[in-house]
Amino acid sequence: MLQIRYVWEWPVRLTHWINVLTLITLSVTGLYIGNPNLVVPQTSSFVMGWMRAVHYVSAYMFSISLIVRLLWMFFGNRHASWRAFMPWLTKEGRKHIGGTFNYYTFLRQKPPYVVGHNALAAMAYSVVFVLFGVQIVSGFALYSQYDPAGRWAALMAPVLGLFSNQGLRLTHHMVMWLLIAFAIHHVYSAWLMDVKEKNGTLSSIFGGYKFIDPKDL
């Protein structure tokens, strides 16, 4: 008999969807800021200003969401814990890494069954968190240049000292495309696991619950 298990707690789901919305907004506005390609009448000359304003507000929301998610790694259940993103630390985790890799390379028919993230997905999310951090730091370093004598500029001085303005812009832009590529794969792999495991993977990010067959554990 299937069991209903509460896997993704509300802070995980909330930050997930905030990240989705803010990353879409940041990508659209960021592309325009980097390449303003809209032809607007003189009466709408503040388009760039609005784009930058929306970009900055979204950046703050995204940063707060990431901080909340990182903190929840120490307060949430085991599926949200920081340990879940480092499966190589345990014997069972290392076994799942190998099993999942064999499944993705067509060497086995079924993936190792886990309730939360599979081992390779968890490792990929660890890298994504690092990319999130790169985006936040590089973004606020670029933002700080509006006032070279201000607090943000002083806070970001080490970053600005290591990288040129163009280097920061290029890094910010390239990481954006990496995150877009990850998002495409993320949706596909979530759909794949939903089909293969038949446990409500896709719906669980909305309601938090998965349908677990004890025989699979």
N, C-alpha and C positions, 0 to 999 in steps of 0.2 A: 504494500500500500504506500502511495506517495505521501511524503510529509511536506508540509509548508514550513519553510524556514526563513526567518527574517535575516537577510544577508547585508543589504546596503542600508545603513542607518540614514536618517534624514539629513545630517550634515554632509554626508558623502554625496547624496543625490542633489542637494541644493548647490553645493560647490561645483559639482559636475555640470549642471545646467547653466550656472552663472558663467563658468569657463567657456561653455559652448557659445553662448550669446555674446560674451565680450570678445572672444577670439574672432568670431565672424565680423563683429563691428570694427575691431581693431584692424583686421586684414583689409576690409573695404576702405576704411578711412585712411589707413596707412598707404595703400596703393595710390589713392588720390593725392595724398600729401607728397609722395615721391614722384608722381607723374600727373599733375593736374590737367585732365583731359576733357573737362566739361566746358562747353562754350556757354557763358552766362551773360545776360544783359547787364548794362551798367548799374541798373537798380538792384542787382543781386551780387554786388561785388564782394560781399562778405562770405562767400561760399567757403573759401579756404579757412577763414576764421572759424566757421561752424564745424568744419571737418576736424580741425585741430582741437577744438573744444570737446567734441564728442570723443575723439581719440584719447584725450587726456582723462576725461571722466571714466571712460571704459578701462583705461590703464589702472586707475586707482581701484576700481571695482575688482578687476582681475587680480591685482596684488593682494587685496584684502581676502579674496576668496582663496588664493593659494596659501596665505598664512593660516587661515582657518583650517584648511585641509591638512596642512602639515602638523598643526597642533592636534588635530583629531587623530593623527597616527598614534598619539600617546594616550588617548582617552577612549577611543572607539573600540569596537569588537575586534576579534582577531583577523577578520577579513579586511579591516581598514588599517590595521597596525602596520608600523614601519617594517616589522619582520616579514610581512607578507610580500614586500617588495624586494626582499633579499633571500630568495629561496635557496641559494647556494650555502647558506649558513647551517642547514640541517641535512641529515642523510636522506630523509624523505623528500625534501625539496630538490636535492641534487638528482634523485631518482626521477622526479617529475620533469626536471629540465631535459634529461635524456629522452624520456618517453614522449614528451611534447615535441621535441625536435624530430624524433623519428616519425611522429604523426605528420608534421608539416612537410617532411621530405618523403612522404608516401612509403615509409618503411614499416608502418603498422596501420591497421584499419581504424582503430579508435584511440582518441587521446586519453591520457590518464585523467580520471575523473576527480575534479576538485569542486568544492562548493563556491569558492570565491574566484579570484583570478588564477588562470593557469600559470605555470612557472615562467614561461617565456614572455607572456603578456605582462606579468608583474615586473620582470626585468626591463621590458620596453618602457613601462610607465615610469620606472626609476629614471631612465634617460630623459623621458619627456619632462619630468619635474626639473631636471637640470636645465633643459632648454627653456622652460618657463622662467627659471631664474635668470638665465642669460638675457632673455627678452626684457625682463623687468629692469635689470641693472643697466643694460645698454640703452633702453628707452628713457629711463630717468636721467641717465648721463647726457643724452642728447637734449632732453627737456631742460636740464639745468643751465644750458648755454644761453638761454634767453636773458639771464641775469648773472654775468660772470662774477659779480661781487656778492651774490646772494648765498643763502644757506645751502641750497641744493648743489650749487657749483662747488662749495667747500666740501660737502659730503662726497661728491662724485669726483673730486680732484684726483685721487689715485687712479680711477678708471680712465679719466681724460688724459692723465699723464702716460698711461701705458698704450693707449690707442689713439690714433688720429680721429678727427671728426668723420672723415670718409670711411675709415676702418670700422667705426661704430655703426655707421649707416649701413654699410655692406653686411656686417654681421647681423644686424637687426632684420634686414631684408631677407637674407638667406635663411635664417632660423624660422622666419614666418613661413617660407615655402616648405621647410622640413615639417613644420607643425601641420600645414595643410595636407601634405602627403601622409602624415601619420593619421590624421582625422579620417581620410578616405579608407586607409587600411583598417582603422579601428572599427568603423561601421561595418565593413565587410566581414572582419573576423568575428565581431559580435553576432552578426547574422548567421555566420557559419556555425558557431558554437551553439546558437539557439536551435538550428536545424539538427545538428548532430547529437546534442545532449538532451534536447527536448525537455528542458527544465525552466523555460521562461526567462532566458538570459536577457533578451531585449526588453521585456516588460518589467524586469526587476529594477531597472534604473529609474523607472517611474514610481513603482509601488514599494520596492525594497525587498519583495519576497521571491523566492525560488521554490520550485517543486522538486523535492529530493527523493530519489529512490534509495532506501538504505542499502540495497544490494550493490549499488554503484560505489559506495564509499569504501 
